[in-house]
Amino acid sequence: MTDLAARAAAPPASLARRAAPALLGYAAVRVLGLAVLTVWSAARGRSAYTLLTARWDSLWYTRVAEGGYGYEVRLPDGDVHSSLAFFPLLPWLERVLHAVTPLSYADAGFVVSLLASLTAAAGIFAVADRVYGPRAGVCAVLLWAVLPVGAVQWMAYSESLFTALAAWALYAVLTGRWLTAGTLAALAGLTRPVGVAVVAAVWVAGVVSFVRARGTMRAPGASTVSRAPAHTPGGPVTPHAPALTPGAPTDTRAPAPVPGPPGAPPAPCAPAWRRALGMLIAPLGAAGYVLWVGRRTGDGPLGYLDVQAGWRNGFDGGYAFARFVGTEFTSFPSALAGLAMIIGVALLIRLYVTGVRGRQPVELLVYTGIVLALALCASSYFGSKPRLLMPAFPVLLPLACALARLRTSRAALVTAGLAGAAALYGAFWLNGSGPP
């Protein structure tokens, strides 16, 4: 049996067994990072746990969990930093965990992020395994773990929670579980503004499925037998079965699975009403919170944009970021930082184009493209851009495939080197400027 057929026939429980090496590797990388951060922070007279749970945005989430929305900071320059900028799912989970356990709100935020990071790692494996196989799945998880800003994955921030919801929503679309996909997309929309990327991925994949199904029904020689249209987003649609001939046995079974994206096992066909309902559910989280903020502020549907403007956040097509990079070349050694930023952006674009040329599933391309665009083209604090890019895990898939082609010993050596470098950089970063 081929690897493709084996994955198609494998029972659901086997996914957990296949993901086990990836999760163990992920946990090892993050424990190494935590150990290095602890030693580095202690040498500077600081608490690693405080850096992870009680600084920057984690304090804002804690305030929302403890006292609800309404907290504001008015700066001398007239800017207003409002807690309404922070989406509610993480503080809701912190509040629930605080209510049912002895944990403080900050402790609850750390536990949520830790568990969410493991769930995200499992989701990343599931997506990569679905498209490229288990070896690429393990490599994708390890590459996500060794990102230079991977320390954020165990901070009381929303990046890990969002990535977990996004990864499993994409996997649900890839496997034809549309109601699950819509529900997870709605939850992602309650987690971060970039939740619109998950919603867009569900919608585009859904529209593509309906278009392909309609085209199949209209194709010359299509079957006149009434069947649910076969569909896999990002993959071809199989033609209908030929019309039944007189005396032939009637086939009342559900439609057979259809081929998925290149390299992926078949996804089951989903009835049209499930796809439509999943698409309707997907935007409810983001739309609901944005409309609630507009009503609370009295500024209508665009009220959330005014809240973000108070933080000097907006979308300018990358103009502010380009100006910031340009200022880095006015002196040395800051010019090295500017050059590194240009190389980093070019690498991201190259990896995305590689995914397009490699015919990644459309839902992955849509999701990744929007995450990259929102992170790189926003006028937000430039030091936060690396962590804003962290949920764009599908951009790592070409690198994961390349790493998977190496011999195991060589791949392990490369990963260990990257893990050590990431641990050192994470400790340096969080004890320095760190994420805002």
C-alpha positions in Angstrom: 0.0 0.0 0.0 1.4 3.4 -0.9 1.9 6.1 1.7 -0.9 8.1 0.3 -3.3 5.2 0.5 -2.1 4.3 4.0 -2.9 7.8 5.2 -6.3 7.7 3.6 -7.2 4.4 5.2 -5.6 5.1 8.6 -8.1 5.4 11.5 -8.5 8.8 13.3 -6.6 7.6 16.4 -3.5 7.1 14.4 -3.1 10.8 14.0 -2.3 11.1 17.7 0.3 8.4 17.4 1.9 9.9 14.3 2.0 13.3 16.0 3.7 12.0 19.2 7.3 12.5 17.9 6.5 16.0 16.8 5.0 16.9 20.2 7.9 15.4 22.1 10.3 17.4 19.9 8.3 20.5 20.3 8.2 20.2 24.1 12.0 19.5 24.2 12.7 22.7 22.3 10.5 24.8 24.4 11.8 23.4 27.7 15.3 24.2 26.5 14.2 27.7 25.8 12.7 28.1 29.2 15.8 26.7 30.9 18.1 29.2 29.1 15.7 32.0 29.8 15.6 31.1 33.5 19.4 31.1 33.8 19.8 34.3 31.7 17.2 36.2 33.7 18.6 35.0 37.0 22.0 36.3 36.0 20.4 39.7 35.4 18.4 39.7 38.7 15.1 39.2 36.9 12.3 36.6 37.0 11.8 34.5 33.9 8.3 33.8 35.0 7.5 37.5 35.3 8.7 38.1 31.8 6.4 35.4 30.6 3.3 36.3 32.5 3.3 39.8 33.8 4.7 42.2 31.2 3.5 43.9 28.1 0.3 42.6 26.5 -0.1 39.9 29.2 -0.9 42.6 31.7 -3.7 43.9 29.5 -5.2 40.5 29.1 -5.0 40.0 32.8 -6.8 43.3 33.4 -9.6 42.3 31.1 -9.9 38.9 32.7 -10.1 40.4 36.2 -12.2 43.5 35.7 -13.6 43.4 32.2 -13.2 46.0 29.6 -13.0 49.8 30.2 -9.4 50.3 31.3 -7.6 53.1 29.4 -4.2 54.8 29.5 -4.0 58.4 28.2 -0.5 59.3 27.0 0.9 62.8 27.0 0.9 62.9 23.2 -2.9 62.4 23.2 -2.9 58.7 22.3 -5.4 56.5 24.2 -4.5 52.9 24.9 -7.8 51.1 25.5 -8.3 47.5 26.6 -10.9 47.2 23.9 -8.1 46.6 21.4 -7.6 43.1 22.9 -10.0 40.4 21.7 -11.8 38.5 24.5 -11.2 34.7 24.1 -7.9 34.6 26.0 -9.1 36.6 29.0 -12.3 34.6 29.1 -10.3 31.4 29.3 -8.1 33.0 32.0 -11.2 34.0 34.0 -12.7 30.5 33.7 -9.4 28.8 34.8 -9.0 31.2 37.7 -12.5 30.4 38.8 -12.1 26.7 38.9 -8.5 26.4 40.1 -6.3 28.2 42.7 -4.4 29.8 39.8 -4.0 33.6 39.6 -5.1 35.3 36.3 -1.5 35.5 35.3 -0.9 31.9 36.1 -4.0 30.9 34.2 -2.7 32.9 31.1 0.5 30.9 31.2 -1.3 27.6 31.5 -3.6 28.5 28.6 -0.7 29.5 26.4 1.3 26.3 27.3 -1.6 24.0 26.5 -2.5 26.0 23.4 1.0 25.8 22.1 0.9 22.0 22.3 -2.5 22.0 20.6 -1.1 24.3 17.9 1.9 22.0 17.4 -0.5 19.1 17.0 -2.6 21.1 14.5 0.5 22.1 12.5 1.5 18.5 12.3 -2.0 17.5 11.2 -2.0 20.0 8.4 1.5 19.2 7.2 1.0 15.5 7.5 -2.2 15.7 5.5 -0.5 17.5 2.6 3.1 16.2 2.7 3.2 13.2 5.0 4.3 12.6 8.7 8.0 13.3 8.2 7.3 16.8 6.9 4.7 17.2 9.7 7.4 16.6 12.3 9.8 19.0 10.6 7.1 21.7 10.3 6.4 21.5 14.0 10.1 21.7 14.9 10.7 24.6 12.6 7.8 26.5 14.2 9.3 25.6 17.7 12.7 27.0 16.8 11.5 30.3 15.4 13.7 33.1 16.8 10.7 34.6 18.6 9.4 31.2 19.7 9.6 32.3 23.3 6.3 34.0 22.8 4.6 30.6 22.4 4.8 30.1 26.2 4.0 33.7 27.2 0.5 34.7 28.4 -0.2 36.1 24.9 -2.8 35.0 22.4 -0.4 33.9 19.6 -0.4 30.2 20.6 -4.2 30.1 21.2 -4.8 31.7 17.8 -2.4 29.4 16.0 -4.0 26.4 17.5 -7.5 27.5 16.4 -6.2 28.5 12.9 -4.3 25.2 12.4 -7.2 23.0 13.3 -9.7 25.1 11.4 -7.5 24.6 8.3 -7.2 20.9 8.9 -11.0 20.7 9.3 -11.4 22.3 5.9 -8.8 20.0 4.4 -10.8 17.0 5.7 -14.3 18.2 4.9 -15.4 19.0 8.4 -17.1 22.3 7.6 -19.1 22.8 10.8 -15.9 22.3 12.8 -14.0 24.6 10.5 -16.6 27.3 10.9 -16.8 27.0 14.7 -13.0 27.2 15.0 -12.8 30.1 12.6 -15.4 31.9 14.8 -13.3 31.3 17.9 -10.2 32.5 16.1 -12.1 35.6 15.2 -12.6 36.1 19.0 -8.9 35.8 19.6 -7.1 38.2 17.4 -7.9 40.7 14.6 -6.0 38.5 12.2 -8.8 35.9 12.7 -10.2 37.4 9.5 -7.5 35.3 7.7 -9.1 32.1 9.0 -12.5 33.3 8.0 -11.3 34.2 4.5 -9.7 30.8 4.1 -13.0 29.0 5.0 -15.0 31.3 2.7 -12.6 31.0 -0.3 -12.4 27.2 0.1 -16.2 27.0 0.4 -16.8 29.2 -2.7 -14.3 27.1 -4.7 -16.1 23.9 -3.6 -19.4 25.2 -4.8 -18.0 26.5 -8.1 -16.3 23.2 -8.8 -19.4 21.2 -7.8 -21.5 23.4 -10.1 -19.1 23.0 -13.0 -19.1 19.2 -12.5 -22.9 19.1 -12.6 -22.9 21.1 -15.9 -20.1 19.2 -17.5 -21.0 17.3 -20.7 -21.8 13.7 -19.9 -22.2 14.3 -16.2 -24.4 11.8 -14.3 -28.1 12.4 -14.0 -28.1 10.4 -10.8 -28.8 12.7 -7.8 -25.8 12.7 -5.6 -24.2 15.2 -3.3 -21.4 17.0 -5.2 -18.0 15.7 -4.5 -15.6 18.3 -3.2 -12.3 18.9 -1.7 -11.1 22.5 -1.3 -7.8 23.0 -3.0 -8.1 19.7 -4.9 -9.9 18.4 -8.0 -13.4 17.2 -8.0 -14.1 13.7 -9.2 -16.7 13.3 -11.8 -20.1 11.8 -10.9 -20.6 8.1 -11.4 -22.2 7.1 -14.7 -25.9 6.8 -14.8 -27.4 3.5 -13.6 -28.4 1.1 -16.3 -31.6 -0.9 -16.2 -31.3 -3.9 -13.9 -28.1 -2.6 -12.2 -28.1 -2.6 -8.4 -28.9 0.7 -6.8 -26.0 2.2 -4.8 -27.5 3.9 -1.8 -24.2 4.5 0.0 -22.6 7.9 0.6 -20.5 9.3 -2.2 -16.9 8.0 -2.2 -14.1 10.2 -1.0 -12.6 12.5 -3.6 -9.0 13.3 -4.2 -7.6 16.1 -2.1 -4.7 18.5 -2.8 -1.5 17.2 -4.3 0.1 14.7 -1.8 -3.0 14.7 0.5 -5.2 11.7 1.1 -8.8 11.9 0.0 -11.3 14.0 1.9 -14.9 12.9 2.4 -17.6 14.7 0.5 -19.7 17.1 2.6 -23.3 18.0 1.9 -23.8 21.5 0.5 -25.8 22.6 3.6 -22.9 21.8 5.9 -20.5 23.8 3.8 -22.9 26.7 3.7 -23.5 26.6 7.4 -19.8 26.4 8.2 -19.3 29.5 6.0 -22.0 31.3 7.9 -20.7 30.5 11.3 -17.0 31.4 10.5 -17.3 35.2 10.7 -19.5 35.4 13.7 -16.7 35.7 16.3 -14.8 38.6 14.7 -17.9 40.4 13.5 -19.6 40.0 16.8 -16.8 41.5 18.8 -16.1 44.4 16.4 -19.8 45.3 16.4 -19.9 45.1 20.2 -16.9 47.5 20.4 -18.6 49.9 18.0 -21.8 49.9 20.1 -19.8 50.4 23.3 -17.8 53.3 22.0 -20.8 54.8 20.2 -18.7 55.0 17.0 -20.7 52.4 15.0 -19.2 49.5 13.0 -15.9 51.3 12.5 -15.4 51.9 16.2 -12.8 49.2 16.6 -10.6 51.0 14.0 -10.7 54.1 16.2 -9.6 52.0 19.2 -6.7 50.7 17.2 -5.8 54.2 16.0 -5.4 55.1 19.6 -2.6 52.6 19.7 -1.2 53.9 16.4 -2.2 50.7 14.7 -3.6 50.7 11.1 -3.1 49.4 7.6 -1.0 51.6 5.3 0.2 49.0 2.8 3.6 48.8 4.4 4.6 52.5 4.0 5.4 53.0 7.6 7.4 49.8 7.8 9.4 50.7 4.7 10.2 54.1 6.2 11.3 52.4 9.4 13.6 50.1 7.5 15.0 53.0 5.5 15.9 54.9 8.7 18.0 51.9 9.8 20.5 52.6 6.9 21.3 56.1 8.2 24.0 54.8 10.6 26.1 51.7 11.4 25.6 49.1 12.8 21.9 49.7 12.6 22.2 49.3 8.8 22.9 45.6 9.6 19.5 45.4 11.2 17.9 47.0 8.2 19.6 44.6 5.9 18.4 41.7 8.0 14.8 42.9 7.8 15.0 43.2 4.0 16.4 39.7 3.8 13.8 38.3 6.2 10.9 39.9 4.2 12.4 38.6 0.9 12.7 35.1 2.4 9.0 35.1 3.5 7.9 36.2 0.1 10.1 33.6 -1.6 8.7 30.8 0.7 5.1 32.0 0.0 5.7 32.0 -3.8 7.2 28.5 -3.4 4.0 27.4 -1.8 2.0 28.8 -4.7 4.2 27.1 -7.3 4.0 23.9 -5.3 0.2 24.0 -5.4 -0.5 24.2 -1.7 -4.2 23.9 -0.9 -6.0 27.2 -1.6 -7.1 27.5 2.0 -3.5 27.5 3.2 -2.5 30.1 0.6 -5.3 32.4 1.4 -4.7 32.2 5.2 -0.9 32.7 4.9 -1.2 35.5 2.4 -3.5 37.5 4.7 -1.5 36.9 7.8 1.7 38.0 6.0 -0.1 41.1 4.5 -1.6 42.2 7.8 1.7 41.7 9.7 4.0 43.4 7.1 1.7 46.1 5.9 0.4 47.4 9.2 1.7 50.6 10.9 1.9 48.9 14.3 4.9 48.8 16.5 7.7 47.4 14.4 9.3 45.3 17.1 6.2 43.2 17.3 6.1 42.2 13.7 8.1 39.0 14.2 5.6 37.6 16.7 2.7 38.8 14.5 4.1 36.6 11.7 4.3 33.5 14.0 0.8 32.2 13.1 1.8 32.1 9.4 3.0 28.5 9.9 2.2 27.3 6.3 5.0 29.4 5.1 7.4 27.0 6.8 6.1 24.0 4.8 8.6 24.3 1.9 11.4 24.4 4.5 9.9 21.5 6.3 9.8 19.4 3.1 13.5 20.3 2.5 14.4 19.3 6.0 12.4 16.1 5.7 14.5 15.0 2.7 17.7 15.1 4.8 19.0 12.0 6.5 17.6 11.8 10.1 20.9 12.4 11.7 21.6 15.5 9.7 18.1 16.8 10.2 18.4 16.3 13.9 21.7 18.1 13.9 20.3 21.1 12.0 17.2 21.2 14.4 19.4 21.0 17.5 21.5 23.9 16.3 18.5 26.0 15.5 17.0 25.2 18.9 20.1 26.3 20.7 20.3 29.6 18.8 16.6 30.2 19.3 16.9 29.6 23.1 19.8 32.1 23.4 18.1 34.7 21.2 14.8 34.3 23.1 16.5 34.9 26.5 18.3 37.9 25.1 15.2 39.3 23.5 12.9 38.9 26.5 15.5 40.4 28.8 15.9 43.3 26.4 13.4 45.1 24.3 11.1 42.1 24.0 7.6 42.0 22.6 5.3 44.9 23.4 
